[in-house]
Amino acid sequence: MGVNRFDAAPDNFNITLLNSILPWLQDTTQQKVWDRWGITYRDVMILDAFNRPIAPNYNLTVHDLGVATNYATLRKTLLSIATPADSDKDGLPDDWEMYWFGSLAPTPDGDDDHDGFDNRTELAFGSNPSDPASRPVAYALRPRVAGQPILAATFHRFSGGTVNFVVETSPDLVAWSADPTQILRVGNVRNSFDGTGGADVRFQLTPKAAANPAGFIRIRPVVKVLGK
């Protein structure tokens, strides 16, 4: 996302007119995040999933991206940082373990906060594995589509490709299906930008599946072991 300098608000229109994808924020004299972050005009600040700076700022005035070597350098940096590391190959990303525990000692099956959910599940659902009050949660909803009530589920998840989710529906708790004619994701994954690397996602039944006498939704996370 971009952050406009506190005294350059009139330029916001020009930025958002040309780019409707990049989230765009306006700095203020009260916040002065440019000063707090130590950035200058056209700096690219690269953060990890937990909003921690992990590379020197890359200034686009000094390093014009019209120059092929500068473009290649920034691209290589971004791709490298976007590839999560898992040094001990336990399925828990290094940055996630270091953020919550300060070491790579936790195991996927461990339940360090004794809340009944192992670390693998806490990672998948973006909850705090060191706080027993923070637990994986999914919410059931009943929106109406064309006047028909539709079963939907929304849940918080760890963003990125470390975790895949299989979201399925069943009319009888016996036969389960992830077929998009039965259940599908609604809208985009919404990053929370709260420093926990989390995002919110919603799935709901299709009108075809909602026509059944009963309907259920099951959410199954699959944590990948990186490097395999």
C-alpha distance (Angstrom), angle and dihedral (degrees) to the residues before:
residue distance angle dihedral
M1 . . .
G2 3.80 . .
V3 3.79 130.3 .
N4 3.79 118.0 -156.5
R5 3.81 119.7 -143.2
F6 3.82 113.5 -97.3
D7 3.84 93.9 -114.9
A8 3.82 97.3 43.7
A9 3.80 101.4 70.3
P10 3.85 94.1 129.5
D11 3.81 88.4 67.0
N12 3.80 93.6 60.6
F13 3.79 92.3 88.0
N14 3.79 92.2 56.8
I15 3.80 92.1 50.8
T16 3.80 97.8 45.7
L17 3.82 92.8 41.5
L18 3.81 90.8 60.7
N19 3.80 97.1 36.1
S20 3.79 122.8 38.3
I21 3.83 94.8 166.4
L22 3.81 104.5 60.1
P23 3.83 111.8 81.9
W24 3.81 104.2 -122.1
L25 3.82 125.1 -158.1
Q26 3.79 132.4 -174.1
D27 3.79 119.8 -133.3
T28 3.81 117.1 -140.3
T29 3.78 136.7 -155.1
Q30 3.81 87.4 -110.7
Q31 3.81 94.8 54.0
K32 3.80 102.6 30.3
V33 3.81 91.0 -178.3
W34 3.81 91.0 168.6
D35 3.80 88.8 63.2
R36 3.80 93.8 41.6
W37 3.80 92.2 49.1
G38 3.79 93.8 42.1
I39 3.81 94.6 -127.4
T40 3.79 132.2 146.5
Y41 3.79 135.8 -158.0
R42 3.85 112.1 -51.1
D43 3.78 95.0 5.6
V44 3.79 116.8 152.6
M45 3.81 109.5 -146.8
I46 3.80 113.1 -165.8
L47 3.80 118.1 -152.6
D48 3.78 132.8 -176.0
A49 3.81 124.0 -125.7
F50 3.81 89.3 -78.3
N51 3.82 96.1 52.5
R52 3.80 94.3 -103.7
P53 3.82 118.2 141.7
I54 3.80 107.5 -115.9
A55 3.80 104.1 171.1
P56 3.81 136.4 37.2
N57 3.81 113.9 -89.3
Y58 3.81 111.6 -90.6
N59 3.80 111.0 -144.4
L60 3.80 114.6 -149.4
T61 3.79 93.7 -155.8
V62 3.79 92.2 56.5
H63 3.81 91.8 37.2
D64 3.80 104.6 40.8
L65 3.80 108.0 -158.4
G66 3.78 88.3 -146.1
V67 3.79 84.7 76.4
A68 3.80 107.7 83.7
T69 3.81 95.6 -140.1
N70 3.81 92.4 52.6
Y71 3.80 91.3 49.1
A72 3.80 91.1 48.9
T73 3.82 92.1 48.5
L74 3.80 94.3 52.2
R75 3.79 92.0 43.1
K76 3.80 91.7 51.2
T77 3.82 90.9 48.9
L78 3.80 93.3 50.3
L79 3.80 93.8 46.6
S80 3.79 91.6 48.1
I81 3.80 93.0 50.5
A82 3.82 92.4 43.9
T83 3.82 89.8 58.2
P84 3.82 105.6 85.4
A85 3.79 117.7 -136.1
D86 3.80 124.5 -135.9
S87 3.81 105.4 -179.8
D88 3.80 96.1 177.3
K89 3.83 94.0 41.3
D90 3.79 93.3 -130.7
G91 3.80 97.4 130.8
L92 3.82 93.1 -106.0
P93 3.83 111.7 108.9
D94 3.80 114.2 -122.1
D95 3.81 94.1 -124.6
W96 3.83 90.9 51.3
E97 3.82 92.2 51.1
M98 3.79 93.4 45.0
Y99 3.80 92.6 47.6
W100 3.80 96.3 51.4
F101 3.81 102.0 28.0
G102 3.81 108.3 16.7
S103 3.81 91.3 -128.1
L104 3.81 143.4 54.4
A105 3.80 92.3 -114.1
P106 3.86 99.4 103.7
T107 3.80 116.7 99.8
P108 3.82 127.6 -145.3
D109 3.81 92.0 -116.3
G110 3.79 94.6 45.3
D111 3.80 121.9 107.3
D112 3.78 101.9 -157.0
D113 3.81 96.0 172.5
H114 3.84 93.7 42.7
D115 3.80 94.6 -130.6
G116 3.80 95.8 132.3
F117 3.82 96.0 -100.5
D118 3.78 122.1 101.0
N119 3.81 122.7 -133.0
R120 3.80 92.3 -103.4
T121 3.81 90.5 59.7
E122 3.82 93.4 42.8
L123 3.81 89.2 53.1
A124 3.80 92.7 49.3
F125 3.80 95.0 50.2
G126 3.81 96.8 39.5
S127 3.80 96.8 -118.4
N128 3.80 127.4 143.2
P129 3.84 108.3 -94.4
S130 3.80 91.8 -161.8
D131 3.82 97.1 53.2
P132 3.82 119.3 70.7
A133 3.81 89.7 -158.5
S134 3.82 91.0 60.8
R135 3.79 110.0 76.5
P136 3.81 138.2 161.8
V137 3.79 108.5 -87.2
A138 3.79 136.6 -174.4
Y139 3.80 123.5 -174.6
A140 3.80 126.3 -149.0
L141 3.81 118.3 -140.5
R142 3.80 135.0 -174.9
P143 3.82 107.6 -153.4
R144 3.78 120.5 170.5
V145 3.80 120.9 -119.8
A146 3.79 114.4 -168.9
G147 3.79 87.5 -17.4
Q148 3.80 93.9 -53.0
P149 3.84 119.8 115.8
I150 3.81 110.5 -121.2
L151 3.80 126.6 -164.8
A152 3.82 111.6 -125.1
A153 3.79 136.2 171.8
T154 3.77 129.8 -155.8
F155 3.79 124.7 -168.5
H156 3.77 142.4 171.3
R157 3.79 116.3 -115.7
F158 3.78 141.7 175.4
S159 3.80 105.3 -97.1
G160 3.78 125.9 -129.0
G161 3.77 132.2 43.3
T162 3.79 99.1 -60.1
V163 3.80 91.1 93.6
N164 3.79 128.7 38.7
F165 3.78 122.4 -163.9
V166 3.78 128.7 -148.3
V167 3.80 108.2 -158.3
E168 3.79 114.0 -171.1
T169 3.77 140.1 173.8
S170 3.77 132.7 -148.1
P171 3.80 134.1 -173.7
D172 3.81 92.9 -153.5
L173 3.85 110.1 17.9
V174 3.82 87.9 -107.8
A175 3.80 108.7 75.9
W176 3.82 112.8 45.5
S177 3.79 126.9 -168.8
A178 3.80 137.1 -177.1
D179 3.81 91.0 -171.9
P180 3.85 109.3 141.4
T181 3.79 88.4 -132.5
Q182 3.82 85.7 65.9
I183 3.80 105.6 33.6
L184 3.78 134.3 5.3
R185 3.77 143.0 171.6
V186 3.78 116.1 -95.9
G187 3.80 118.9 -145.2
N188 3.79 126.7 -22.1
V189 3.78 128.8 -47.9
R190 3.82 103.7 -92.3
N191 3.79 113.6 -141.9
S192 3.79 110.6 -144.1
F193 3.84 95.5 -150.7
D194 3.81 87.8 -152.4
G195 3.78 97.3 129.8
T196 3.81 95.7 -101.5
G197 3.81 98.2 93.4
G198 3.80 90.2 -117.7
A199 3.78 135.7 140.7
D200 3.81 138.2 -177.0
V201 3.80 125.2 -123.1
R202 3.79 135.3 179.6
F203 3.80 132.6 -153.9
Q204 3.77 127.7 -176.3
L205 3.77 140.0 179.7
T206 3.77 119.6 -98.1
P207 3.83 118.0 -118.5
K208 3.82 86.9 -104.6
A209 3.82 92.5 58.5
A210 3.80 92.4 38.9
A211 3.79 89.1 59.9
N212 3.81 89.9 70.6
P213 3.83 116.8 100.5
A214 3.82 89.7 -114.2
G215 3.79 136.2 15.4
F216 3.79 137.0 -169.5
I217 3.81 134.9 -174.9
R218 3.81 124.7 -147.1
I219 3.82 124.0 -168.2
R220 3.81 117.4 -159.1
P221 3.82 119.6 -178.6
V222 3.80 119.4 -153.1
V223 3.80 113.1 -160.6
K224 3.80 111.5 -156.4
V225 3.78 123.1 -141.9
L226 3.79 102.5 -129.7
G227 3.76 118.2 -126.7
K228 3.80 94.1 27.8
